[in-house]
């Protein structure tokens, strides 16, 4: 019984450390459940300066349009992830849609 309580406490400590690391990277906790343990984290996308990207694209004869499109479609989206601990005590991270 003591061994099971110790492993649950170790899992909670490991879970808290992972959440702290993610929060340092700019994520915010949207939902958290300590019983199961899982948390849904969210990070806002980056703002794209289209004026500067247009100037770079003109200066490079359109070559800069590829990174500009990537920046506009991928980097500017909000990111949501699920961080959880399974029954074996392993942590995993998955994308939320």
C-alpha positions as a printed Julia matrix, in Angstrom:
97×3 Matrix{Float64}:
  0.0    0.0     0.0
  2.82   2.41    0.87
  4.54   1.64   -2.4
  1.42   2.57   -4.39
  1.06   5.86   -2.49
  4.72   6.68   -3.14
  4.41   6.02   -6.87
  1.29   8.21   -7.08
  3.14  11.0    -5.3
  6.13  10.61   -7.64
  3.77  10.74  -10.63
  2.21  13.98   -9.34
  5.66  15.53   -8.86
  6.68  14.47  -12.38
  3.4   15.86  -13.76
  3.92  19.2   -11.99
  7.47  19.49  -13.35
  6.27  18.93  -16.91
  3.57  21.58  -16.51
  6.1   24.07  -15.14
  8.39  23.46  -18.13
  5.54  24.02  -20.57
  4.44  27.18  -18.78
  7.98  28.57  -19.08
  7.65  28.09  -22.85
  4.54  30.28  -22.93
  1.71  27.78  -22.51
 -1.31  28.52  -20.31
 -3.35  25.87  -18.5
 -6.88  25.69  -19.91
 -8.07  22.62  -18.02
 -6.44  20.51  -15.33
 -7.49  17.33  -13.54
 -5.29  16.04  -10.72
 -7.29  12.85  -10.17
 -6.51  11.33  -13.56
 -3.75  13.46  -13.98
 -4.04  15.36  -17.24
 -3.97  18.97  -18.38
 -4.88  20.83  -21.54
 -2.47  23.65  -22.36
 -2.82  26.45  -24.88
 -0.35  28.84  -26.51
 -1.33  31.79  -28.66
  0.13  32.06  -32.13
  2.69  34.59  -33.23
  1.59  37.78  -34.94
  2.77  38.09  -38.52
  4.0   41.45  -39.81
  2.76  41.28  -43.39
  4.27  44.63  -44.41
  7.83  43.54  -43.62
  7.28  40.12  -45.2
  5.97  41.77  -48.38
  9.08  43.94  -48.6
 11.35  40.89  -48.09
  9.38  38.98  -50.69
  9.8   41.77  -53.25
 13.51  42.15  -52.45
 14.16  38.41  -52.91
 12.02  38.19  -56.07
  9.38  36.05  -54.39
 11.65  33.55  -52.62
 10.64  34.91  -49.23
  6.98  34.08  -49.98
  7.51  30.45  -48.89
  8.58  31.29  -45.29
  5.93  34.01  -45.26
  3.19  31.49  -46.09
  4.52  29.09  -43.45
  4.53  31.88  -40.91
  1.01  32.93  -41.86
 -0.59  29.49  -41.8
  1.34  27.46  -39.23
  3.05  29.79  -36.74
  0.1   32.15  -36.31
 -2.31  29.41  -35.13
 -3.11  28.73  -31.51
 -1.46  25.54  -30.25
 -3.27  23.2   -27.86
 -1.65  20.17  -26.28
 -2.7   17.49  -23.82
 -0.17  16.44  -21.19
 -1.01  13.37  -19.13
  0.35  10.44  -17.15
 -0.89   6.95  -18.0
 -1.49   4.06  -15.6
  2.14   2.92  -15.83
  3.47   6.32  -14.73
  4.73   7.33  -18.19
  4.14  10.87  -19.34
  2.9   11.65  -22.82
  1.98  14.69  -24.84
 -0.57  14.84  -27.65
 -1.99  17.56  -29.89
 -5.57  18.7   -29.32
 -7.68  19.62  -32.31
